[in-house]
């Protein structure tokens, strides 16, 4: 796993500009969130001590669930996690909406702290936090604001976003001497977290970047990383040992590999680019209610419309992918590819809003953003056929990341989404280890369970080169978010299950 550079680096200038227009609908806004994995990041530009933390004093008291430790939370089933986290998820969403609205001048972030059963609200002026909390409670009266813990931050969300966007713009216009892998605000509001291919070169040139922006300062903390890869299963791929050993349900293996209309999330897809996974089942909002299936944009080329089919031959045997002999899923690619959200539409067949799990399917009833400290699962086909079932306990480690990867035409593009890592408990803390995804999972549905139903969070997009030793899976994955994808295409979740 890439490690953070331990040196404190020069500052990057933050333009004193009006905030960029939000890409999110009012009242349902996402922001980057705190790393659940503890890191110590010194910030050269922060000279003042932060005020003491405080708990919000408002909100109706109510009986709270039994508190679980970090280790116990990971032992819960996804449904149990969903029930336990539901009040925290609702509170984080409401605070985020209020923060990005009338309180944007002080708002930095929200963080779900599940072991302490609270939501951390980070603001630059804690004395003004009550107005933000009151606005959140007014918009969503059911939230329990006694679970809010107010914390002080150095920079607002607007300042951090502006600094990140300026750096990304310099990269896109070839003004940087190094390659960006990912860039995101530190969820604690202290700096930018930037992963690059050459830390030494980045440190040597960051002063020029700062001077060129000529505004107030935000520090950059660089980490060294390798280029992200879109999780398309390229040929030749190994045959998952779990299939040959019959370690997975043979009937459901056949369903996921050879499914027929109506197709659902988690189905095996074969495209001209390789093996991928079916994602969000959607429907048009133009009055025609046309069924649409979504998958990762880098699974196809933007230069031409592609035929997409299910797997062919024996279930789970990944040979050279040939789009022939499988069941017709539809046509995708071409102008429908979105690099920003790494998505493409597939049309031509019927698609239902169900998620293909390990031995059955589950209804998808809603969509939502993810917040740091939350947990999700993903139903990538390769992970299933490799005997990993549906990987869960994937912790949201940064909820708003710009990252760069190759699209279906081999061109390096910028996408925006979420970083997550499979977590284990070690020494009473969460640590990154284990299988989160693999090539062939691209397009797979990222989801959580909420109220006994499946809630779509997004689609698998990319993986970091941090192979889990002994199994070959990536510990870190990136996904683009369901509300953003549906909004881009003016689609809604398919109501048919």
C-alpha positions in Angstrom: 0.0 0.0 0.0 1.4 3.5 -0.8 2.7 5.2 2.3 2.3 8.9 3.1 5.5 10.9 2.7 6.6 11.8 6.3 8.0 15.2 5.4 6.0 18.4 5.8 5.8 20.0 2.4 5.5 23.5 1.0 2.0 25.0 0.6 -0.2 25.2 -2.4 -2.1 28.4 -2.9 -5.9 28.5 -2.6 -7.6 30.9 -4.9 -10.0 33.3 -3.2 -12.7 32.5 -5.7 -16.4 32.1 -5.3 -17.2 28.4 -4.8 -17.5 26.3 -7.9 -21.1 25.3 -8.6 -22.1 22.2 -6.8 -22.6 19.1 -9.0 -25.0 17.7 -6.4 -28.7 18.3 -6.0 -29.5 20.7 -3.1 -30.2 18.8 0.1 -28.4 15.6 -1.1 -24.8 16.7 -1.2 -21.6 14.6 -0.9 -18.2 15.7 0.4 -14.9 13.9 1.0 -14.6 12.4 4.4 -12.0 11.4 6.9 -9.7 8.5 6.5 -11.0 5.8 8.8 -7.4 4.5 9.0 -5.5 6.7 11.4 -2.6 8.6 9.9 -0.4 11.4 11.3 -0.1 14.2 8.7 1.8 17.2 9.7 0.7 20.5 8.1 3.3 23.1 7.6 0.8 26.0 7.2 -1.1 25.3 10.4 0.3 27.3 13.3 -2.7 27.7 15.6 -3.9 25.1 18.1 -7.4 23.8 17.4 -10.1 24.5 20.0 -11.2 21.7 22.3 -13.8 19.3 20.8 -17.4 19.7 21.9 -20.6 17.7 21.7 -23.7 19.3 20.3 -26.2 20.1 23.0 -29.3 19.9 20.9 -31.5 17.1 19.7 -34.1 14.9 21.4 -32.7 12.1 23.6 -33.5 8.6 22.5 -32.4 5.1 23.4 -29.2 4.2 21.6 -28.2 0.7 20.4 -25.6 -1.3 22.2 -22.2 0.1 21.3 -19.9 -2.2 19.3 -16.2 -2.1 19.2 -14.2 -1.8 16.0 -13.7 -5.5 15.9 -17.3 -6.3 16.6 -18.6 -4.0 13.9 -16.6 -6.0 11.3 -18.1 -9.2 12.6 -21.7 -8.0 11.9 -23.4 -9.1 8.8 -24.1 -6.4 6.2 -27.7 -6.3 7.3 -26.7 -5.9 11.0 -24.2 -3.2 10.0 -26.9 -1.4 8.1 -29.3 -1.4 11.1 -26.6 -0.3 13.5 -25.3 2.5 11.2 -28.7 3.8 10.0 -29.0 6.7 12.5 -25.4 7.8 11.8 -25.9 7.6 8.1 -29.0 9.7 8.3 -27.3 12.3 10.5 -24.2 12.5 8.3 -26.3 13.1 5.2 -28.4 15.8 6.9 -25.4 17.6 8.3 -23.6 17.4 4.9 -26.6 19.0 3.1 -26.8 21.8 5.6 -23.1 22.4 5.5 -22.9 22.6 1.8 -25.9 25.0 1.9 -26.2 28.1 4.0 -23.2 27.1 6.3 -20.7 26.6 3.5 -18.6 29.5 4.9 -17.6 27.4 8.0 -18.3 23.8 6.9 -15.4 21.3 6.3 -16.6 17.7 6.7 -18.6 15.0 8.4 -17.3 11.7 9.6 -19.1 8.6 10.8 -17.3 7.3 13.9 -19.1 4.0 14.3 -17.1 2.6 17.3 -17.9 5.8 19.3 -21.4 5.9 17.8 -21.2 9.6 16.8 -20.8 11.8 13.7 -17.9 14.2 13.8 -18.8 17.6 12.4 -15.8 19.5 11.3 -16.1 23.3 11.0 -13.7 26.2 11.0 -15.8 28.2 13.5 -17.2 25.8 16.2 -19.1 28.6 17.9 -21.3 28.8 14.8 -21.9 25.1 14.4 -25.3 25.2 16.2 -26.8 27.1 13.3 -25.7 24.3 10.9 -27.0 21.6 13.2 -30.4 23.4 13.6 -30.7 23.7 9.8 -30.0 19.9 9.4 -32.6 19.1 12.0 -35.1 21.4 10.4 -34.6 19.7 7.0 -34.7 16.2 8.6 -36.5 16.2 11.9 -36.0 12.5 12.6 -32.2 12.8 13.0 -30.7 12.5 16.5 -28.4 15.5 16.9 -27.1 14.4 20.3 -24.8 12.1 18.3 -23.0 15.1 16.8 -19.4 15.8 18.0 -18.2 19.2 16.9 -14.5 19.4 15.9 -12.4 22.3 14.6 -10.8 22.3 11.2 -8.3 24.7 9.5 -9.9 25.0 6.1 -13.4 25.0 4.7 -14.6 22.5 2.1 -14.7 25.3 -0.5 -11.1 26.2 0.1 -9.9 22.6 -0.1 -12.0 21.8 -3.2 -10.7 24.9 -4.9 -7.1 24.0 -4.2 -7.6 20.4 -5.5 -9.3 21.6 -8.6 -6.6 24.1 -9.3 -4.0 21.3 -9.0 -6.0 19.0 -11.3 -6.3 21.8 -13.8 -2.6 22.3 -13.9 -2.1 18.6 -14.5 -4.6 18.6 -17.3 -2.8 21.5 -19.0 0.6 19.7 -18.6 2.0 22.2 -16.1 3.2 19.6 -13.7 6.5 17.6 -13.9 5.0 14.5 -12.3 1.9 12.4 -12.8 -1.1 12.6 -10.5 -2.7 9.4 -9.4 -5.3 10.8 -7.0 -6.0 14.0 -5.2 -8.4 14.6 -2.4 -8.8 17.0 0.6 -7.7 15.6 3.9 -11.0 14.8 5.5 -9.8 16.5 8.7 -9.5 19.8 6.7 -5.8 20.3 7.2 -4.3 19.7 3.7 -4.5 18.1 0.3 -3.7 14.4 0.1 -2.0 13.8 -3.3 -0.7 10.5 -4.6 1.9 10.8 -7.4 4.4 8.7 -9.3 7.4 10.6 -8.2 7.4 12.2 -4.7 10.8 13.7 -5.0 10.0 15.5 -8.2 6.7 16.7 -6.8 8.4 18.1 -3.7 11.0 19.8 -5.8 8.4 21.6 -8.0 5.5 22.3 -5.6 6.9 25.7 -4.7 6.4 26.8 -8.3 2.8 25.5 -8.2 2.1 27.5 -5.1 3.5 30.7 -6.4 1.6 30.4 -9.7 -1.7 30.3 -7.7 -0.9 33.4 -5.6 -3.5 33.1 -2.9 -3.8 31.8 0.7 -2.0 28.6 1.5 -3.1 25.0 2.0 -0.3 22.4 2.4 0.1 19.3 0.3 1.0 15.9 1.7 2.3 13.7 -1.1 2.3 9.9 -1.1 4.0 7.6 -3.6 1.8 5.4 -5.6 1.5 3.5 -8.9 -0.9 4.1 -11.7 -4.5 2.9 -11.0 -5.9 0.3 -13.3 -9.5 0.0 -14.4 -10.7 -3.4 -13.2 -11.5 -4.9 -16.5 -10.6 -8.6 -16.8 -8.1 -8.7 -19.6 -7.2 -11.9 -21.4 -5.6 -14.2 -20.7 -7.0 -14.3 -17.1 -6.4 -17.2 -14.7 -9.2 -19.6 -14.0 -10.5 -19.0 -10.4 -9.5 -22.0 -8.3 -12.8 -21.8 -6.4 -14.7 -22.8 -9.6 -12.5 -25.8 -10.3 -12.7 -26.8 -6.6 -16.5 -26.3 -6.6 -16.1 -23.9 -3.6 -19.0 -21.8 -4.8 -22.6 -22.6 -5.5 -22.6 -24.2 -8.9 -26.2 -23.3 -9.7 -25.7 -19.6 -8.9 -22.4 -19.7 -10.8 -24.3 -20.6 -13.8 -26.9 -17.9 -13.2 -24.3 -15.2 -12.9 -22.3 -16.4 -15.9 -25.1 -17.3 -18.3 -28.0 -15.0 -17.1 -30.8 -14.1 -19.4 -33.2 -11.2 -19.7 -34.1 -9.5 -17.4 -30.4 -8.9 -16.6 -29.4 -7.7 -13.1 -26.5 -6.1 -11.3 -23.6 -8.6 -10.7 -24.1 -10.5 -14.0 -21.0 -11.4 -15.9 -20.4 -9.2 -19.0 -18.1 -9.8 -21.9 -17.1 -6.7 -24.0 -14.6 -6.0 -26.7 -12.3 -4.8 -23.9 -12.6 -7.9 -21.7 -14.6 -9.2 -18.7 -16.7 -6.8 -16.7 -19.7 -6.8 -14.4 -23.3 -5.5 -14.8 -23.9 -2.4 -12.6 -26.9 -0.2 -11.8 -30.3 -1.2 -13.4 -31.9 2.1 -14.4 -34.8 3.5 -16.4 -35.2 6.7 -18.5 -37.2 9.6 -17.1 -38.4 10.9 -20.5 -41.8 9.3 -20.1 -40.9 6.2 -22.2 -39.5 4.3 -19.2 -36.9 2.6 -21.3 -34.8 0.1 -19.3 -31.1 0.9 -19.1 -28.3 -1.1 -17.6 -25.1 0.7 -16.5 -21.5 -0.6 -16.2 -18.1 1.0 -16.1 -17.2 3.3 -19.0 -13.7 1.9 -19.5 -15.3 -1.5 -20.3 -16.0 -0.2 -23.8 -14.6 2.3 -26.2 -16.1 5.7 -26.6 -15.3 5.6 -30.3 -17.9 3.0 -31.3 -21.0 1.3 -30.0 -20.2 -2.2 -28.8 -22.0 -5.5 -28.5 -22.1 -6.8 -24.9 -22.9 -10.4 -24.0 -22.9 -12.7 -20.9 -20.1 -15.2 -20.4 -19.8 -18.2 -22.7 -18.5 -21.7 -22.1 -18.1 -23.1 -18.6 -19.1 -20.8 -15.8 -16.1 -19.0 -14.3 -13.5 -20.1 -16.9 -11.8 -16.9 -18.0 -10.2 -17.5 -21.4 -9.6 -15.0 -24.2 -12.8 -13.0 -24.1 -14.8 -13.3 -27.4 -18.1 -11.5 -27.6 -19.8 -14.6 -29.1 -21.8 -17.4 -27.8 -23.2 -15.7 -24.7 -26.6 -14.2 -24.2 -27.2 -10.8 -25.7 -27.1 -8.2 -22.9 -27.3 -5.1 -25.2 -25.3 -2.4 -26.8 -23.1 0.2 -25.0 -20.2 2.5 -25.4 -19.9 5.2 -28.1 -21.2 8.6 -27.1 -22.8 7.2 -23.9 -19.4 6.8 -22.2 -18.8 9.3 -19.4 -15.1 9.5 -18.3 -16.0 11.7 -15.3 -18.3 9.1 -13.8 -16.6 6.1 -15.6 -19.9 4.8 -16.8 -21.7 3.8 -20.0 -25.3 2.9 -20.7 -26.4 -0.5 -22.1 -29.7 -0.7 -23.9 -31.6 -3.2 -26.0 -32.9 -5.7 -23.4 -34.9 -5.8 -20.2 -33.1 -5.1 -16.8 -34.4 -5.4 -13.3 -33.3 -3.7 -10.1 -31.9 -6.7 -8.3 -28.3 -7.5 -7.1 -26.9 -10.9 -7.8 -25.4 -12.1 -4.5 -23.6 -15.3 -3.5 -26.6 -17.7 -3.7 -29.6 -15.5 -4.6 -30.6 -12.1 -5.7 -31.6 -9.0 -3.6 -33.9 -6.2 -4.5 -32.3 -2.7 -5.0 -34.7 -0.1 -3.6 -32.7 3.1 -3.2 -29.5 5.0 -4.1 -27.3 7.1 -1.8 -23.9 8.6 -1.4 -21.3 7.1 0.9 -19.7 8.8 3.9 -16.3 8.1 5.4 -16.5 5.6 8.2 -19.3 3.7 6.5 -19.1 0.2 5.1 -20.1 -1.2 1.7 -20.1 -4.4 -0.3 -19.5 -4.9 -4.1 -20.7 -7.7 -6.3 -17.9 -7.9 -9.0 -18.2 -11.1 -11.0 -14.5 -12.1 -10.8 -14.4 -11.8 -7.0 -17.4 -14.1 -6.9 -15.9 -16.7 -9.2 -12.6 -16.5 -7.3 -14.3 -17.8 -4.3 -14.5 -14.4 -2.5 -18.3 -14.3 -2.6 -19.5 -10.7 -2.4 -16.7 -8.7 -0.7 -18.0 -6.7 2.2 -16.3 -4.7 5.1 -15.0 -2.3 2.5 -14.5 0.9 4.5 -15.0 4.3 3.0 -11.6 5.9 3.4 -12.1 9.0 1.3 -15.5 10.0 0.0 -14.5 12.5 -2.7 -11.4 11.7 -4.7 -10.2 12.8 -8.1 -8.3 9.9 -9.7 -6.7 9.2 -13.0 -6.9 5.9 -15.0 -7.0 4.7 -18.5 -10.4 4.6 -20.3 -11.5 1.9 -22.8 -9.5 3.6 -25.6 -6.3 3.6 -23.5 -6.4 7.4 -22.8 -5.6 8.6 -19.3 -8.8 10.3 -17.9 -9.9 11.9 -14.7 -12.8 10.4 -12.8 -14.4 11.5 -9.5 -15.6 9.0 -6.9 -14.8 7.2 -3.6 -11.8 5.4 -2.3 -12.5 2.3 -0.1 -10.3 -0.4 1.5 -11.1 -3.8 2.9 -10.6 -3.5 6.6 -9.7 -5.9 9.4 -9.4 -5.3 13.1 -5.9 -5.2 14.5 -5.0 -4.0 18.0 -8.4 -2.6 18.5 -8.2 -0.4 15.3 -9.2 -0.8 11.7 -6.3 -1.7 9.4 -6.3 -2.2 5.6 -5.9 -5.9 4.7 -7.8 -8.4 2.6 -9.7 -8.6 -0.7 -11.7 -5.6 -1.9 -11.8 -6.3 -5.6 -10.0 -7.7 -8.7 -9.8 -7.1 -12.5 -13.1 -8.3 -13.9 -15.1 -6.5 -11.2 -15.4 -3.3 -13.1 -19.0 -2.0 -13.3 -20.0 -4.2 -10.3 -22.6 -2.7 -8.0 -21.3 -1.1 -4.8 -24.0 -1.3 -2.2 -25.1 -1.4 1.4 -28.0 -2.9 3.2 -30.5 -0.5 4.7 -33.8 -1.4 6.4 -33.5 -4.9 5.0 -33.2 -3.6 1.4 -30.2 -3.1 -0.9 -29.1 0.5 -1.4 -27.0 1.2 -4.5 -23.9 3.3 -3.8 -22.1 3.2 -7.1 -20.1 1.1 -9.5 -16.6 -0.4 -9.3 -14.2 1.6 -11.3 -10.5 1.1 -10.5 -8.1 -0.6 -8.2 -4.7 0.3 -6.7 -1.6 -1.8 -7.2 -1.6 -3.0 -3.6 -2.1 -6.7 -4.2 -3.2 -8.7 -1.2 -0.4 -11.2 -0.9 -1.5 -14.8 -1.4 -4.8 -14.1 -3.2 -4.1 -11.6 -5.9 -6.9 -9.2 -5.1 -6.7 -5.5 -4.6 -7.1 -4.1 -1.1 -8.0 -0.6 -2.4 -10.8 0.1 -4.9 -12.4 3.2 -6.3 -16.0 3.6 -7.3 -18.1 6.3 -8.9 -21.4 7.1 -7.1 -24.9 6.1 -8.0 -26.6 9.5 -7.6 -23.9 11.1 -9.8 -24.2 8.5 -12.5 -28.0 8.5 -12.7 -28.0 12.3 -12.6 -25.5 12.5 -15.5 -27.7 10.4 -17.7 -31.0 11.7 -16.4 -32.0 8.3 -15.3 -33.8 6.8 -12.2 -33.4 3.5 -10.5 -35.5 0.9 -12.3 -38.5 0.3 -10.1 -39.0 -3.3 -11.4 -37.5 -6.1 -9.3 
